Amino acid sequence: METLDAIRKRCSLKNHLSDRPVEPEKLRAVLQAACLAPSARNLQPWRFVVVQGKEAVQSLVDAAIFGPSTVIRQAPVIIVVCARPGDDVTIDGKEYYLFDVGLAVENLLLAATDLGLVTHPIASFNEAALKRLLHIPAEFRVVIVTPLAYPLEGSYDEAAAERLRQRTRRDLKEVAYFNRWEEREPA
Ligand SMILES: Cc1cc2nc3c(=O)[nH]c(=O)nc-3n(C[C@H](O)[C@H](O)[C@H](O)COP(=O)(O)O)c2cc1C
């Protein structure tokens, strides 16, 4: 798959996850893609806690994930993305660690798409519970959680097609300016 294809096809579909195991090489490939992201001063502030196995996944989700997102208990793998705020570059008061982690996570999501896997970034979790259960040191923050799974046979394709059809994004005219703020692309 070409990069632009993966960008267009990636979507968040937590309700259509198969429990089919993800091969260790695929898991490794998506983590390696994440680690190839650029970061300020190459500090690579990301850390990933990979939770696998039905029991481990389900008890984690039941204890720490909120509301409708508990459907990710179906996934064979949950990746918990962490970062240490101190491991960052601050420029003009802007802490870049969340930016760096975002780049790594997008790489991860795109690599997963390329490998035929489904993801869904989720921020609605109980951070204290995740940290306690996964022994994450106090100085780290949990930034995002995503399931990593094969698509659920029989329902994924239609759901993905529908999600892509319904996808809403701000028009380029609204977000991209040329030469100066709010100046639109010449016709
Ligand atoms: C930082 C972040 C936090 C998110 N948190 C949640 C969440 O808690 N629950 C959820 O269902 N989706 C969550 N999402 C998924 C977004 O709702 C989704 O990416 C967005 O609607 C665009 O849809 P798409 O990913 O299918 O393109 C989150 C996404 C991001 C990037």
The ligand as an ORCA input file, in Angstrom:
! r2SCAN-3c Opt
* xyz 0 1
  C      -6.033     12.135     20.825
  C      -7.246     11.330     20.428
  C      -8.118     10.901     21.403
  C      -9.223     10.118     21.052
  N     -10.026      9.628     22.043
  C     -11.078      8.860     21.708
  C     -11.897      8.297     22.728
  O     -11.661      8.479     23.910
  N     -12.949      7.538     22.339
  C     -13.220      7.298     21.020
  O     -14.185      6.607     20.723
  N     -12.454      7.808     20.040
  C     -11.396      8.565     20.343
  N     -10.586      9.078     19.352
  C     -10.879      8.799     17.944
  C     -11.416     10.029     17.220
  O     -12.743     10.268     17.610
  C     -11.295      9.792     15.703
  O      -9.925      9.691     15.370
  C     -11.934     10.934     14.899
  O     -13.315     10.939     15.072
  C     -11.658     10.810     13.409
  O     -12.100      9.567     12.927
  P     -11.118      8.586     12.150
  O      -9.994      8.241     13.110
  O     -11.949      7.375     11.806
  O     -10.606      9.299     10.962
  C      -9.478      9.825     19.686
  C      -8.571     10.259     18.709
  C      -7.462     10.981     19.065
  C      -6.497     11.419     17.984
*
